[in-house]
Amino acid sequence: MHSLKVCVPETDYLQAERQEPTKREYLAGEVRALAGASEPHHIIVLLVQDRMHAEHYVRQPDGQWSRTAYDHPKQSVVLHSAAVALPRWAIYEGISLSQEA
C-alpha cells in the first residue's frame, strides 16, 4: 500500500504553524512533525542549550551561508535584519545550564 503525499502551499503551512502548539518542518511541500525537545530548548530556540554558545547563520546574496559563533559571555548576538543586538547572557537568563562555557 502506498501512502499519499499531499503538497501544502508554504503560506498555508506558515499560517498553521503560528497556531500549533507543536512545531513541524516544511520541506518541498511536505509537512513533518519534529521530535520533542527539552524545555530549555523551547525557551531559547536552535541555541546550544547546555552551555552559553550561539551560532548565527546569514544567507549571503550569492546564496552561500556565513556563520558567526558567539562564545564570550559579553558578546551580543547581532541580528541586522531586526536591528537588534541581544547580549548572550540575557538570552540565557533563567536557563539552568548543565555546564558553563
Backbone hydrogen bonds, N-H to C=O, Kabsch-Sander energy under -0.5 kcal/mol:
donor,donor_aa,acceptor,acceptor_aa,energy
5,K,3,S,-0.5
6,V,4,L,-0.5
7,C,5,K,-0.5
8,V,29,G,-2.7
13,Y,9,P,-2.1
14,L,10,E,-2.6
15,Q,11,T,-2.1
16,A,12,D,-2.3
17,E,13,Y,-2.8
18,R,14,L,-1.5
19,Q,15,Q,-0.6
19,Q,16,A,-1.0
20,E,16,A,-1.1
25,E,32,R,-3.1
27,L,30,E,-2.7
30,E,27,L,-1.9
32,R,25,E,-2.5
34,L,23,K,-1.7
42,H,38,S,-1.9
43,I,39,E,-1.9
44,I,40,P,-2.5
45,V,41,H,-2.9
48,V,53,H,-1.7
53,H,51,R,-1.4
54,A,70,Y,-2.0
56,H,68,T,-2.8
57,Y,55,E,-0.5
58,V,66,S,-2.3
60,Q,64,Q,-3.8
63,G,60,Q,-2.6
66,S,58,V,-2.6
68,T,56,H,-2.2
70,Y,54,A,-3.3
71,D,69,A,-0.6
75,Q,72,H,-2.1
77,V,86,L,-3.3
78,V,76,S,-0.7
79,L,77,V,-0.6
79,L,84,V,-2.9
80,H,78,V,-0.7
82,A,79,L,-0.9
83,A,79,L,-0.8
83,A,80,H,-0.7
84,V,79,L,-1.8
86,L,77,V,-3.0
88,R,75,Q,-2.6
89,W,73,P,-0.8
90,A,87,P,-0.6
91,I,87,P,-1.8
92,Y,88,R,-1.7
93,E,90,A,-0.7
95,I,92,Y,-2.3
96,S,94,G,-0.5
97,L,95,I,-0.7
99,Q,50,D,-1.6
